[in-house]
């Protein structure tokens, strides 16, 4: 999941871009599995099955999931820093993206309360190296982890320059979570 420190230029970027990544699939990545529908699961709590009817009584039925896969790319300063920016790209299972796929994180993707705060943070990190994490999330919900998800990580090296022509691009290879990752996310999906 690590990226090499080789400088792959990210020249000619628009001025609002704070980082760029080239996502590819590892030879062991199972794209079809990541885009497949999850197995039917029974609700884990009663609150997952209760819905109100017009008469005010409760009715029990499994909650239907209408989510579809999405690709998330996040940026942080340092491996353990807080997420500063992210982009979500919907991935229709019937029309998955072609890999390699270039993704740009822009000033508008930065988490901030106001446009001015967003701009100030973009300027503050303009010459900072950024760790980018990518996840092809099988259910499209950022808050969940699934053993089918494909994950990867890379670094955008900026060489302390505000000139994007001097920056590297994060080359990220998406791969399965591995045995440990599948164990902590709920076991192997068959």
C-alpha positions in Angstrom: 0.0 0.0 0.0 3.0 2.3 0.2 4.1 4.6 -2.6 7.6 5.0 -3.9 9.5 8.2 -3.3 10.2 8.6 -7.0 9.3 12.0 -8.3 6.5 11.6 -10.8 5.7 15.2 -12.0 2.2 16.5 -11.5 2.9 19.6 -13.8 0.3 21.8 -15.4 -2.3 21.6 -12.6 -5.0 24.1 -12.2 -4.3 26.6 -9.4 -7.0 25.2 -7.1 -5.5 21.7 -7.0 -3.8 20.8 -3.7 -2.8 17.2 -4.7 -3.1 14.7 -7.5 -3.1 10.9 -7.5 -2.9 8.2 -10.1 -4.9 5.2 -8.9 -4.3 1.7 -10.3 -5.4 -1.8 -9.5 -2.9 -4.2 -7.9 -2.7 -7.4 -9.8 -4.3 -9.2 -6.9 -7.2 -6.7 -6.6 -10.6 -8.1 -7.2 -12.6 -5.3 -8.7 -15.7 -7.5 -9.4 -15.8 -8.5 -5.7 -15.5 -4.9 -4.6 -18.4 -3.8 -6.8 -20.6 -6.8 -6.0 -23.7 -6.5 -3.9 -23.3 -7.4 -0.2 -24.8 -10.6 1.0 -28.2 -10.1 2.6 -27.8 -9.5 6.3 -30.3 -9.6 9.1 -30.7 -6.3 11.0 -28.4 -6.1 14.0 -30.8 -4.3 16.3 -34.5 -3.8 16.7 -34.2 -0.1 15.8 -32.9 -1.3 12.3 -36.2 -3.0 11.6 -38.8 -0.7 13.1 -40.5 1.9 11.0 -43.5 4.0 11.7 -46.8 3.5 9.9 -49.4 6.1 9.4 -51.3 4.7 12.4 -48.3 5.2 14.7 -47.7 1.5 15.3 -44.4 -0.2 14.6 -43.9 -2.6 11.7 -40.9 -4.9 11.4 -39.0 -5.3 8.1 -35.3 -5.4 7.1 -33.9 -2.1 6.0 -33.1 -2.1 2.3 -29.8 -0.8 1.2 -29.8 1.4 -1.9 -26.2 2.4 -1.6 -23.7 1.8 -4.4 -19.9 1.7 -4.5 -17.8 4.9 -4.3 -14.2 5.8 -4.5 -12.9 8.0 -1.7 -9.6 9.8 -1.7 -8.5 11.7 1.4 -5.6 13.9 2.2 -3.8 14.6 5.4 -0.5 16.1 6.5 1.4 13.1 7.9 0.3 9.5 8.3 -1.6 10.2 11.5 -2.8 13.8 10.9 -6.5 14.6 10.6 -8.2 14.4 7.3 -8.0 17.8 5.7 -9.8 17.1 2.4 -11.6 14.4 0.6 -13.4 13.6 -2.6 -16.1 11.0 -3.2 -16.5 9.6 -6.7 -19.6 7.4 -7.2 -18.8 4.1 -9.0 -21.8 2.5 -10.8 -21.2 -1.3 -10.7 -22.5 -1.4 -14.3 -19.9 1.2 -15.4 -16.7 1.0 -13.3 -14.0 3.5 -14.0 -11.1 2.6 -16.2 -7.8 2.2 -14.3 -5.4 3.9 -14.1 -7.5 6.8 -12.9 -6.2 10.3 -12.2 -7.9 12.1 -9.3 -7.4 15.7 -8.2 -8.1 17.0 -4.7 -9.0 20.7 -4.9 -9.3 23.6 -2.6 -13.1 23.1 -2.6 -12.6 19.6 -1.2 -11.0 20.9 2.0 -13.0 20.7 5.2 -13.5 24.2 6.5 -16.4 26.3 7.9 -16.1 29.2 5.5 -14.7 29.8 2.0 -12.0 32.0 3.5 -11.0 29.4 6.1 -10.8 26.8 3.2 -8.6 29.2 1.2 -6.3 29.9 4.2 -5.9 26.2 4.8 -5.1 25.6 1.2 -2.4 28.2 1.3 -1.0 26.8 4.5 -0.6 23.3 3.0 0.4 24.5 -0.5 4.0 23.4 0.0 3.4 20.6 2.5 3.7 16.9 1.6 0.4 15.2 1.8 -0.5 11.5 2.5 -3.3 10.4 0.3 -5.4 7.4 1.1 -7.8 5.8 -1.4 -10.6 3.3 -0.9 -13.0 1.8 -3.3 -15.8 1.3 -0.8 -18.1 -1.5 -1.8 -21.2 0.0 -0.1 -20.4 3.7 -0.8 -20.7 4.7 2.9 -17.5 6.3 4.3 -18.3 5.3 7.9 -18.3 1.5 7.2 -15.5 -0.9 6.4 -16.1 -4.0 4.3 -13.7 -6.9 3.6 -14.4 -6.3 -0.1 -13.1 -2.8 -0.1 -9.9 -2.0 -2.1 -7.5 0.3 -0.3 -4.2 2.0 -1.0 -2.0 4.9 0.1 0.6 7.2 -1.4 2.4 10.5 -0.8 2.4 13.7 -2.7 5.9 15.2 -2.3 5.9 18.9 -2.8 9.6 19.5 -2.1 8.6 22.6 0.0 7.5 24.3 -3.2 4.3 26.1 -4.0 4.8 25.5 -7.7 2.8 22.4 -8.6 5.2 21.7 -11.5 7.7 20.7 -8.7 5.3 18.3 -6.9 5.2 14.6 -7.3 2.0 12.7 -7.9 0.8 10.0 -5.5 0.9 6.7 -7.3 -1.5 4.5 -5.4 -2.1 0.9 -6.1 -5.5 -0.3 -4.8 -5.4 -3.8 -3.3 -7.5 -6.0 -1.0 -7.4 -5.5 2.7 -5.4 -8.7 3.3 -6.1 -11.4 5.9 -5.8 -9.0 8.9 -7.9 -6.3 7.3 -10.6 -8.8 6.4 -10.6 -10.2 10.0 -11.1 -6.7 11.5 -13.8 -5.8 9.0 -15.9 -8.8 9.4 -14.2 -11.8 7.8 -13.8 -13.1 4.4 -16.7 -12.6 2.0 -17.4 -15.5 -0.3 
